């Protein structure tokens, strides 16, 4: 589908937005396919990262491995989940 430059086509899944780069690998990806990882503490955003589907899958795998192996844990560390 062709859009006018800067136009917004409501018929496209990405809303007519141009492709944006993944913040991890730098590859261009349609906005509709990106995933955003956000870290918040007490409602305040600490970090936000836009990722392509492949980098998001890799991020989930890394997170899962780190959380399941206890990597980085110390005797004093404690995670509180509300």
N, C-alpha and C positions, 0 to 999 in steps of 0.2 A: 504494500500500500504506500502510496506517495502522499506526503504531507507538505504543506507549505512550510518553508523554513520557519522554525519557531512556533509552528502551529500545534494545536492539541487535538488529536483525532480520538473522539470518544469510542470509536469502533475498534480501536486497536487494544489488545490486552495491556499494553504498557502505557496507555493513555496518550500515545503520540510522543512520548519522551524519547530523546536520543539515547543510545547506549552509553553506559557509564562504566568506568574501569573498576574492577575488583580491587579492593584496597590491600589484598594480599599478593595476588599474582600479577595484577595490572592489566589483565585481559579485559576487553570490552564485553559487556553483557547487558542485555535488555533489563531495564529497571524492574520489570515484572518478575524476572528470574532471580534477582538478587535476594539475599537473606541478610538481615541485620542482627548482629550480636551486640547486645547492650548490657553493660554492667552498671547496676545502680546500688547505691547504699542509702538506706533511709529515704528513698524517693528521689535522691539526687543522682543524675547520670554521671558516672565516673569515666566511662569509656564507651565508644560506639564504633562498630566496624562493619562496613558493607562488604559482603563476600559473594562470589559466584557460587553456583551449586557445588562444584568440585571442592573448592576451598572450604565451604561450609561443612561438607561431609568430613573433610580432613580435620577441621576444628573440633567437630563433635567427637571424632575418634580420639584426638589428643586429650580432650576434656575428660572423656570416659576413662581412658587409661590412667590419667593422673588422679582422678577421684577414686578409682578402684584399687590402685596400688598404694595409696597413701603417700605418694611422692610429695615431699615438702612438709610432711607432718613433723611436728616436734612434740615432746612430752607436754608442752604448755598449750599446744594448738587445740582449739575447740571450735566446731562449727555449730551454730545455733540456727535451727530452721523453725520459723514460725508457722 
